[in-house]
Amino acid sequence: MSDTAAPFAMPPTDGTLLARLGIDVLEVRPDGAVGTMPVEGNTQPYGLLHGGASAALAETLGSLAAVAHAGPGRAAVGVELNATHHRAARGGTVTGTARALHLGRSVATYEVEVADEDGRRLCTARLTCMLIDAPA
């Protein structure tokens, strides 16, 4: 598991949802991850940050941390994501911070806080990933 895992190598993101949403992954560790995303371009029709964009940021960060925890030759697949949206954002950049809640051999769970530039919590998400052998 994570105590023997090699340093995390970020996979290419060209052509992925990360690139489309403008997600910038800043740090990935087995016990968590940090990344940012612009509000602009990720809003719903009323000009507010789309809840699905917050959920995508949360799942991205939790999944990457879970892969780092799983270690070489292993993968992580999301099996459950929930998100509570506390307040709205109309502009700027949001930051997601994933923190491990459980790091097991077959399951990893993370809480992800999405906050605005003033540090106000916009969303709290929880992601559970199953850890599996990486596809060949």
C-alpha positions in Angstrom: 0.0 0.0 0.0 1.0 3.6 0.4 4.0 3.0 2.7 5.8 1.2 -0.2 4.3 3.1 -3.1 6.6 4.8 -5.6 6.2 8.6 -6.0 3.0 9.5 -7.7 3.3 10.3 -11.4 0.4 12.4 -12.8 -1.0 10.8 -15.9 -1.5 12.9 -19.1 -4.7 15.1 -19.0 -4.9 16.3 -22.6 -8.4 15.6 -23.9 -9.8 14.7 -20.4 -12.5 16.3 -18.3 -9.7 17.8 -16.2 -8.5 19.8 -19.1 -12.0 20.8 -20.1 -12.8 22.0 -16.6 -9.4 23.7 -16.2 -8.5 21.6 -13.1 -4.9 22.1 -12.0 -3.7 19.3 -9.7 -1.1 20.8 -7.3 -0.3 18.0 -5.0 -1.1 14.2 -4.7 -0.2 12.0 -1.8 -1.7 8.8 -0.5 -3.5 10.6 2.3 -4.8 13.5 0.1 -4.6 15.8 -2.8 -5.0 19.5 -3.6 -6.1 21.1 -6.9 -7.8 24.3 -8.2 -10.4 25.0 -10.8 -11.7 28.3 -12.3 -15.3 29.2 -11.8 -15.5 30.8 -15.2 -16.5 28.3 -17.8 -17.8 25.9 -15.1 -21.1 27.7 -14.2 -24.7 26.7 -14.6 -27.0 29.1 -16.6 -27.5 31.4 -13.6 -23.8 32.2 -13.4 -23.1 30.1 -10.3 -20.4 27.4 -10.0 -22.1 24.2 -11.2 -22.5 21.6 -8.5 -21.4 19.0 -11.0 -18.1 20.8 -11.6 -17.5 20.8 -7.8 -18.3 17.1 -7.7 -15.9 16.5 -10.7 -13.1 18.3 -8.8 -13.8 16.3 -5.7 -13.8 13.0 -7.5 -10.7 13.9 -9.4 -8.7 14.7 -6.3 -10.0 11.8 -4.2 -9.4 9.3 -7.0 -5.8 10.5 -7.7 -5.0 10.2 -3.9 -6.5 6.7 -3.9 -4.3 5.7 -6.8 -1.3 7.0 -4.9 -2.4 5.0 -1.9 -3.1 1.8 -3.9 0.5 1.8 -5.3 2.1 0.3 -8.4 0.1 -2.1 -10.4 -3.1 -1.0 -8.7 -6.0 1.3 -9.7 -8.8 3.1 -8.0 -12.4 3.2 -9.2 -15.0 5.4 -7.6 -18.0 3.5 -6.2 -19.8 6.3 -4.3 -19.7 10.1 -4.4 -21.9 12.5 -2.5 -21.7 16.2 -2.3 -23.3 18.9 -0.2 -23.3 22.4 -1.6 -23.1 25.0 1.1 -22.8 28.3 -0.8 -22.4 29.7 -4.3 -19.4 31.1 -6.2 -19.7 33.5 -9.1 -16.1 34.0 -10.0 -12.5 33.4 -9.2 -10.8 30.1 -8.5 -11.9 27.3 -6.2 -9.6 25.0 -4.3 -10.3 21.4 -3.6 -8.5 19.6 -0.7 -9.0 15.9 -0.3 -8.2 14.3 3.1 -8.2 10.6 3.7 -10.8 9.2 6.1 -10.0 5.5 5.5 -7.0 3.9 3.8 -7.6 0.2 3.5 -6.3 -2.6 1.3 -9.4 -2.7 -0.9 -11.2 0.6 -0.1 -10.1 4.2 0.4 -12.4 7.0 1.4 -11.7 10.7 1.2 -13.5 13.9 2.3 -13.0 16.7 -0.1 -13.6 20.4 0.8 -14.1 22.8 -2.1 -13.5 26.4 -0.9 -13.5 29.9 -2.6 -10.6 32.3 -2.6 -11.6 33.6 0.8 -11.4 30.1 2.3 -15.2 29.8 2.6 -16.4 26.2 2.2 -18.6 25.9 -0.9 -19.0 22.1 -1.0 -18.2 19.1 1.1 -17.9 15.8 -0.7 -17.1 12.3 0.3 -15.7 9.8 -2.2 -15.2 6.1 -1.7 -12.9 4.2 -4.2 -12.4 0.5 -4.6 -8.8 -0.5 -5.1 -8.2 -3.0 -7.8 -5.5 -4.5 -9.9 -4.7 -2.2 -12.7 -6.1 -3.2 -16.1 -3.6 -4.7 -18.4 
